[in-house]
Amino acid sequence: MGQHTVAVAGNGTINQKAVFDLLTDQLGYEVTEDGLRPTERADKEVEFVFLAHPDLITRTVGYVYRWTGEADIAYTAVYSEEHPEHKAVQRIVEEAEESHASGDVDAIYDDVLTLLEERPGKKTLIVLSDTDTDEGTDSGVDELVIGAVEAGIDVLDLGCGLAPYAVHKATQRTLGDQEGPKGPAEDEPKQVSIAPAADGLQSEIAEAHRTKAPSVPEPEEEAEQAPEMGTLVLQLAEVVAEVLGAVEASLRCNLDHASTVLHEVRDALKPIVEVTGPPPGVDVYPEEEENAPEEAADTSSEEPPKDVRKGWFNRELNEYLPFRGRPRRDVEKHDIIQDADGTWVKYEPQAA
């Protein structure tokens, strides 16, 4: 394999182990007694590009910098001349094999994109994003991402397991910033007048649409369809939750919010399915007996709080965690709830 230039941008927060594991696997390196060494999958010449500016040097950038040191990979620095006394900027520039002076953050982004375009061989832009807080997605990074894609440069998201970066979101954010807030006049729908000569044609088109459109169900039909639709949506929530649980570890994305929403959808639909019953031949809870709604044996007992979730006790971490997808059979299952500090604890009805 030939030359590969990798630029690093973004200020999202990612833990060191994830950074090391992802870069080691992505770039074809392995851990040995002598440090990180390239395998047969690695490119022959790998070069990193670091953006040296006080606002762009974060702890996560430091993890990437440390990884290149252990892998014995040379790098180029594009640095800000406006901060010559900054220690982190100085260190990156001093250890760089090649350095290019630049200005503020926007100027550095422009110079990095130009440098990537001029480099031969394979080129990649790695964005350090944070899926929890949207860090690493400021306007400058978005414009850099869009420019890189237009130049044919691969853009990967380190915060989401080095999956391809969501360029469409960067484009949407950029367009939103450019449009700015809409005025009252822009919010009002525009009145479109139809010429008299076209009235007949408009009537024919409207009639054609009415003919092709599905008939609107009567209230009785909607009532009959509601239980079946609730069951199907509930099954969909269960399946998607299981998929999220399966991919979260491999992508190293934080999917807690998505998982919580799915569980809320499931819990909201359970009463509907319990009252109406599923359609004939449909098993709402096929995967685990524990997930089936419990029979209301004692209607006088107090209902648990809405925040109570099904969870399990992780012995390795010595903490309770909520289920994501299909529960494993070999774990302790409990009802759990978050305390005032946001920590999951075992739910005790008598203490609630």
N, C-alpha and C positions, 0 to 999 in steps of 0.2 A: 504494500500500500504506500501511497505517496504522502504529500504534505497535508497537514490538517491544522487550520488556524481556528482557535476557540476563543471568542470574546465573552466576557462576563459582565452583565449589567443587572440593575435592580437592587433594591435594598430590603427585600423580604427576609424574614427570620426563619431559618431552617437549622435543625440540630446537626452537630458535627458528624455523628454516625451516619445519618442519611446522606449528607454531602459526600463523605468518603466512599460509602457503599455504592452510591449511584454513579459517581464519576469513575470508580474503579471498574465497574461492570460495563458502563457505556463506552469507555475508551479502550477497553481490552487489556486491562492491567490485572495483576494478581498480587496478593500479599505474600511476601517471603520473609525469611529471617533477615535479609538485607534491606527490607523495605519494599516499596511497590516496584514491580518490574513488569515490563510489557510482555504480553503473550503474542501468539501468532496473529491474533485478531487486531492487535494495535497497529495504528498507522506508523510508517517508518519515521516520519518527522512530525512531532506535535508541538505546537506553539500556542501559548495562551496570551490574551491581551487583557490587561487590567486597567481600569479607569481610576486614576489617582487624583481624587478630589476629596476634601474633608466631608462633604455631604454624601459621597458615594462609597466611602470605605466603612463597612459595617463588620460586625462580628462574623456574619456568614461569609462575607468576602474574605475575611481572614482565614476561615476554614478552607475555602477553595485555594487560597494562596499557600496554606500549609500543605494541602494535598499535592500541589504541583512541586513543592520542595521535596516531599517524600518520594515522588515519582521521578524526580530529577528532570523536570520539564522546564525548559527556558521560557521566558515570557517577554512581551513588549509592554511598555508603560506609556499610556497617553495621559499626561499630567497637567495640572493647572499651574501656570506661572504666577497666579495670584496668591498662592499660599506656599511660598518657598520654605517657610520655617515649620510647617506642619510635620510632625515626626513620622506619621504613617505615610504621608506623601513622600517624604525624603527616603524612607526605607525602601518603598516600592521602586522608586526611581534608581536608587543606588544599586539594587540587586538585579535590575533589568538588563537583559542582553541588548535591548534597543529601546530608546525612549523618544517620545515626540512631545514637544511643548504645545500647550493649548491654553484656552481661556477658562470661561465659566462652564457650568454643567452642560448647557446647551451646545456650546462650542465643542466640548469633549465628545458628546454624542455624535455630532456631525463628523468630527475627525475620525472617530472609531469606525463609523460606517464607510467612510472613504478608504480607510486602511484595509478593511475587510474586502472591499470591492477590488482593491489592487493586488491582494494576496493571491498567489496561484493555488491550485489544488482545492481541496474540500474546505468549506468555511461554515462555521456554526456559531450562532449567538445563543448563549445560555442565560436565561432570565431567572434571577433569584426572586421568586414571588412567594407570597404568604396567602394561602387560600382562606385563612380565617379573617384577616384584617385588610385584605387587598393591598398590602404593602408591596412595593416593587412594581406598581402599575401607575406611576405618575405619568403626566402628559409627555415628558421627555422620553421615558422608556417606551411608551406607546408609539411615538413617532419613530423611534429607532427601530422598533419591531416591524412597523409597517414598511419603512425604508429597506430593511433587511430582506423582507419577503419579496418586495418588488425587485430587489437585486438578485433573487434566486438563492438567498442564503437560508440555510435551515435554522429555525428558531425553536428551541426546546425550553420547557418549563421545569426547572429543577425542583420547584415547590410541589409539583405534581408528578414526581417520578420520572422526570425527563421525557414526559409525553410532549407531542407537538403543542406549541403555545397556541392559546385561543386567540388567534389574530383578529377574528371578527369582533371580539369584545374590545380589543384595543381600538379598532376602527370606530366602533360605536361610541366609545368614550371620547375619542378625538373629535368626531363629528358633533357630539353633544357640547363639548367645550367651545367649538367654533360657532355653533348656532346661538348659544347663550339663551337667556330667558325670553320666552315669547311674550309679545305685547298683547293687550286685550283684543285688538283688532285681528290678530293672527289666530286667536282661539275660536273666533266666530266662523261657522261654516259658510263657505262661499255660495252665493245664489247663482245657479247656472240656468240660463234661459234657453228654451228649445225653440227653434224656428218653427213657425206654423206649418211650413211645407213638410216638416219631418214628423208631424204628429202621428200620421198613419203608420210610419215605420216604427216609431217608438211603441205604439200600441201592439204591433205584431211581435216585437221583441219581448215586451212584457208578457204577452200571452204565451209565448214559447217558453219563457222561464217558469211561468206558472204550471205549464204542462209537464215540464221536466222535474219540477221540485217535488220532493216527497210530501205526501199528505200529512197535515198536522194531526197528531193523535188526539182523540177525544179525552176529556178528563178521566173517564173510566179506564182507557188504555194506558194513560200515564201512571195511574195508580197500580195497574197490574205490572208495568215494566219496572217500577221503582225498586222492588225487592231484588229482582234479578240484576239490575244495574249496580245496586249497592254491593251485592255479592261479588260481582266481577271486579269492581274497583277495589274491594277488599283483597281479593286474590292478587290483583296487580300490585298492590302495596306490599304484600308479603313477598312476592317474587322479586320486586325491585330492592327491597330491604336485604334479601338474601344475596343478590348480586353485589350490592354495595359492600356488604360484609366480606365478600370474597375478593373484591378488587382493592379494597382499602389498603391491605397490607402490602400488596405488590406495587401499588402506585405511591404509597406513603402520603396519601392525601388525607386531610382531616375531614371526614364526612359526618361528624357528629350532628351537625345541623340538619343535613339531609335525612339522616337516620331518625332523628327526633321527629321531623315532620311526617315521615312515613308511619311511625308508630302512632302519632296523633291521628292520622287519617284512619288507621286500622281501628284504634280505640273508639273513634267517633262513629264508625260504621258498624261495629259489633252490636250495639243495641238494636239497630235497624234489622240486621240479619237475624238476631235472636227472636225479635217479635214476629217478623213476617215469615222467617224460615227460608232456607235456600231453595232454588228451583230443584225439581226432581232430578236425581242423578248427580248433583253437584256437591262435592265434599269441600266445605269451606276451609277446614283446618287439616289438610292431608298429611302435613309433615311431622307434627309433634302433638301428642296427646295433651301436653302441658299448655299448648296455645289455645285449646278449645275453651269457649266461655264456660265458666262454672255455673252449675245450676243454682238458682236462687233458693237455697234451702231455708234460709232464715231471713225473711224480708225485714225483720225488725232490726237486724244488725246494721251498724253504721257503715256507710259507703266509704271506701278509702279515698284519700285526696287524689285529684286528677294528675298530680305530678308523680304518682307512684308508677314505677316501671318494672318490668321483668328484667332481672339481671343475674349475674353470677359472680362468684368469688374467685379472683385471680390470685392463686397462692404465690406465684412468682413475684408479683408486684405487691402482694399483701393488701389488696384493695378490691372494692366492689366495682363492677363495670356493667353497663347496660348491654343487653343482647343486641347484636346487629345481624339480622337475618335469622337463619336456622340455628337454634341453640345446640350446643354439643351435648352428648349424652353423659359424658364423664365429668361433669362439673356440678358444683353446688348451686342450685337455682334458688333465688330469693326474690321477694319484692323489695325494691330499693327506692330510695328517694334522696334528693340532694339536700344537704344541710345548709346552714347560713353561709358557710365558706365555699359552697359549690362542690363539695366532696360527696360522692355517692356513699350512702350508708344503708344498712339493713333497716327496712321499714318495720317498726313495732307498733301495731294498732293501739295497744294500751298506752303507749307513750306519745301518740300523735295528738 
